[in-house]
Structure formats: structure tokens, C-alpha cells
Amino acid sequence: MSNAFDFIILENVDSTNSYLKEKIRAGEIITDTAVLALSQNSGKGRLLRKWYSEKGKSLTLSIALKGPLSPASTLLCALAVHDALSSISGDINLQIKWPNDLVHKNKKLCGILTERVSYFTVFGIGINVNNDAFPEEITHKATSLFMLTERFFDIEALSRKIAQSVKNTLIKYDFTLTEESRNKYKNLCVNLGREVQFGDPLKKGIAEDISPEGELIVHTCSGYEKVSFGDVFVSGIY
């Protein structure tokens, strides 16, 4: 797999993920491609939640990569984004909330949505970059690179860096959680060692490990359970 990819910049779009998926289904995208939207109207996160974005302040990027369908891909994408942001923002102690949110202390900086279309995996990445404030309903649970560093960032340059980091990471680990990538992820995972709640109806336990397939392993009162999808609530984190 080549490290090269096409990079598309759109002035405005409903959703970068939706745009990429439509182009893939129409046969108009056949190579690895990244799409950056300068303005996005209908961005979404996991579980169909709306993703708040603001022109000139929020990074809304989607990346389509050819490769195997792998449950580990989402976790590897989170690692790649963590590496890219840490390299340009200094020591701000970013962590990962399983499976793919980037957080600082108890606030969310980045969300990732992974979808499969044809032989592509599409990673939708939303990052609060130059935001100096948020709507009242999310101000208690959102942060931005500007708030953490007191620096403004070039969103296009940052998007290109992140896209390259994601592709390089997926290639390096061949879309799988190797021992190296799994240990790296575990060292960054804010869930581990803490009480979490999950499932419907809600269960609770202590998150103790990440499986080789990327599942969160939780020790409950009835034994160990593997969580592979859905919300996992961590006490004190949004």
C-alpha cells in the first residue's frame, strides 16, 4: 500500500463521511482519499449524535482507506490522531476514551466515526481546534487545542498531518492490534482501572484490559465481559 493519497478541500458540505461514501458508491473514488470541509452542516458522531462544528475553528476531516475490515481500525485511528496532535501541541497529556475519543482530563477534544463502504474504511474525524468558547449546553464537556495551548492552528496543515498519520499507522500495524500498538493504546486509555457503566440495562464494573480484537474487558460482579460497541460511561468524564 502506497503512502500517497488524494486530498480534497470542500468549501461546504453536509457531512464529509456522507460525501466520501456517496463518491465511493458511485465509483468516483477508487484510491485512498482525504476530504476536508471548511464548513460542515450535518456532521455526526458515533450513535448518530450531532457533531458541533464551527467554520474556521473546527476540523472536519474524513479519510477513506482501502484495507481489510478490522475492529482494530478505530482504535488505531485514535492512536494516529493522538500522535499527530501530540507532536504539534506539546505535552498536554491527551488520553483516549475507549474506543476513539481524545480527551483532556474530563473534556472531549476529538471524536472519530468509522464506517465501512465497499472495500474502503471511512474514518470521520472531528477536532475542536481554534474554538475559544462553546455553546452553553456543551461547555462543561468540550475543549479545544486553542484552549489547551493558547495557540491558533492552520486547519488545512493540521488535517494533512493527521491524514498522513492515520494512513501511516494503519499501514504500519496492518489494520490489526499488534502487541506494540495494543500496549501503546492501553497506556493512553483513560477507561482502564476505573469504574465504567455499559450496556442496556446498564451494568457496571472495572475496565481492566483491551482485547487483541479491540474490545474493552470489564470485570463485573458476575465475571468478565467484553464490550465491543455502544456507549461506555466513565465516572467524571463528560
Disulfide bonds with the S-S distance in Angstrom:
none
